[in-house]
């Protein structure tokens, strides 16, 4: 008698590797500063990214480069009518920024 081994059930909220790859490609930006935020975000969250977060990231990527950078740096606040996904991922991305105290000051 043989035993059937089933693969582990993936969390239905997590996005798959193919969707993650497409999302990474979609997140490529024209401003280096935005790319740095996005890359840090993926370094910290790629392994556990949910569909909710992927939707929020996609909504952020609909912004122009300058508008996105202003939001990420806190120069502007998010409009009041944005979705919960948008707000959650914006907070996550802001949290991945390099703290000002860790950036060496010019000599």
N, C-alpha and C positions, 0 to 999 in steps of 0.2 A: 504494500500500500504506500503510495507516495503522498507527500504533503504539498499542497498548493500554497505558495507564498505570494501574497499580494503586495504590490508596491505600496509604500506609505501614502496615505491620502494627503494631498497638498492642501494648505489652507486656502479656501476659496476666495479669500479677500486679497491674497498676495497676487501680484502680477507675475506672469511667466517670463522666462528668459528672452523669448522672442519679443514680447511686448516691451520689456525693459530695454532691449537693444534699440527698438524703434523710438522709444521715448528719449534715450540718450542722443540719438541722431537728431530728433526734433529739437532738442535743447541746445544745440550748437548756436552760439551767438556771435554777433559782429564785434562786440566790445570785449576785450580781454578781461576786464573787471567782472563782467557778467559770467564769462566762462569760468573764472576762478570760483565764484559762488556756486555755480552749477556743479563743477567738478568736486568741490568739497562736500556738497550735498550728496552726490552719488557715492563718494567714498564712505560716508557715514551711514547712508540709508538704503543703498541699492539692494542689499541682501534681505531687507524686510519691507520693501516698498509695497504698499497696498493699492488697490484700485482707487480708493478714495484719494490717496496722496498723489497717485499718477494723474488723476483728473485735475487736482489742484495745480500740479506742476504744468500740465498742459495749458490750463487757463492763464497762468503766469507768462508762459511763453508766447501767448497771443499779444502781449504788450510790446511796444517798441523798445529798442535797446535802452534808450535814455530814460523812458518811464520806468522800466524794470530796475535799472540801476538806482534811480531816485527812491524807489520803494525799498530796495534791499539795503540801502544806506540809511534809511529813515529820514531822508530829506522831505519826503511826502508821506502822507498816511494813505492807507487803502481806502478807496471809496466805500461808503456805507452800504452799498447795494451788492457787494461781492459775495460769492458763495462761501460756505464754511470750509470747503476744500481749499479754495484760494487763500483764505486767511490762515488756515493751519499750515500749509506749505510755506507761505511767506514767513511765518514765525520760525519754522524749521530752518529755512534758508538763512534768515538773519542770525540764527543761533550758530550757524557754521562759519560765520565771519571770523577773521583773525582779530582778536582783541587789540585795541590800539596800544595797550601796554606791551604787547609782544613784538610790535613793529619797531625796529631800531630807528632812532631819530637821526636825521642827517647831521653829519659832523661839520 
